[in-house]
Amino acid sequence: MSYKSILLLLDDGKSNADRIDTAITIAKTHNAHLTAVALESLKPQYMITTNEIQIHAECIENAKELIESFNPIAGASGISFEASTIPGSADTSANKIAHLGRNNDLIILPQPGHDSRNYTQMLAFSEEVILYSGRPILFMPYIGTKRGALDKAMISYDGTKAFEIRGLLIKYYSG
């Protein structure tokens, strides 16, 4: 399968750099356009305050910083790309990403990390994107990975009637 457009979600998790590298590698391989987005509703990992006004301001600033750090990396790679922040609440962010994802051939998301402060939000976010985007999704492990080759796909499901993201494992590996 050939990918002509890829959607990449940026965050401040451990796997962000590996996710960027993988997205750029896939974009180069397929001569695809890469769209990177950062959520203005995603609370930065370092935040410990409960002040809603401060949290909102930091979320927006963090999203802008993620885009600013992505742009030179993508620019140096020579690929076609664009990057922007996604405004809105946590409830509307997944809907916006799913809608945007429909216009792409592949979506690259972080696996929700169990030790993350955003675990519950990212789990719900991932479920909604899976259900409403209708596109293939590559989940990068939350601990990161140095493997960039995507030779084979392994898809498994826990067999339960109800759909749960915890039951769906999509792991790409080489070999």
N, C-alpha and C positions, 0 to 999 in steps of 0.2 A: 504494500500500500504506500502511496506517495502522499506526503503531507505538504500542503501549500500554505497553510496558516496554522499557527500554534499560539495558544493562550497560556501564559505563565503567571501564576500567583506568587508574588513576593511577600515575604514576612521576615521577622527577625529571629527565626528559629535556626537551629544548628544546620539544617539541610539547605538553607537558602543558597549558599554559594555553589553547592553541588547541583542544585536544581537549575540554577542559572547556567552552569557549565553544560549540563545535559541538554537543556533547551537550545542553547547555542549550537551544540554539536548536531542535534537533530535538524535544526534550521539550516545549517550548512550542508548537511548530507542531502537534504531534500530541496535545497534552494527555496526554503519557505520564509514567509514573513512571520516575525515573532512579535506578539503583543504582550507586554508585561503590565500587570496591574498590581496595585497595593490598596488594601482596604483602609479607608479612613475610620472604620468602626472597630478595628482590631487593636486591642489594648497591648502596648509594648510589654515584653517579658519583664523588664526592669521595674515597671510601675507597681507601687504598693499602696498608693493613696486611694481613698474612697471618695474624694472630692470630684463630683461629676463634671464640673466645669474644667478642672485641671486635666482630668482623664480625656475629655473630648479634645482639648487643645493639643495634648501630647499625642493622641491617636492621629490627628491630622498631620502634625509635624513629623511623626515617625513614618507615615506613608510617603510624605514628600522626600524624606531622607532616603528611603528605600529606592525610590525612582531616581533620585540624583546619583546614588551609588551604582545603579544598574546602567544608566545611560553611557558612561565612558567604557564600561566593559563590553557592552553590545556594540558600541561604535567602533571599538578597536578590532572587533571580530570580523567586520566587513559585511555583516548580514543586514537585511532589510528589517527594521524594527520600529516600534513606537512604544511609549510607556506613559501611563497616566494613573491617577488615583481614582478610586471609586468612592464617591461620597454616599452618605446615608447610614442608617442604623444597621445593626447586626442582622436584624430581621430582613431588611431589604437587600443587603449586600449579596447574599447567596442567589437571590432572584436575578439581580443584575448580572452576576457572573454567569449564571446558567443561560440567560438571554444572550449575553455576549459570546458565550461558548458555542452557541448554535451556529455562529458564523465562522467557526474555526474547525479544523480537522482533528485537532488534538488539544486536550486541556492537561496541563501539568500542575498538580496540587501537592502540598505537603501532607504527609500522613499526620493525623492529629497525634501529638506526643502525649503520653500518659502523664508526664511530669510537668506539662505546660499549664500555665494559668488560664490559657484559652482553650483547654481541652474540650470542654462541653460545647463552647461556641463553635469550634472548628469541626467537631463531630457532627453537629446539626447542620453546619454550613456544607460539609462534604456530602451528607445525605441528600440535601436539597439539590446540589449541583449535579450529582449522579442521576437523580430522578428526573430532573427537568431540563437538562442540557441535551440529552440524547446523543452525546459524543463520547468517543473513547477518552478515558482519563488515566493518566499515569500518576500514581501516588509515589512520591519519593519518600523513602524511609525518614522518619523524624531524626534519626541519628546521623543522617547523611550517608553518602556512598561515593566511592571514587570510580565506580564502573560506569562507563558511558555507553558501552555497546548494548544494543537492544536487539539481540538475535532471536530470542524465543520469548513467548509469553506463557505464563502459567496463571490460570484463572481457577479459583476455587470458591465454593459457597458452602456454608454450614448446613444447608438443607432445611432450615426452619421455614415455616410458612411466612412469617413476617420478615420484611426486609430490614436488615440491620447492617450498618457499615462495618461493624465489628466482624460480621460473618462473611464479608466479601473481601477477599485478598487478591489483589492483582500485583504480581511481582514479575518484573522483567529481569531476565538474567542472560548471561552469555554462556555458551558452552554446551 
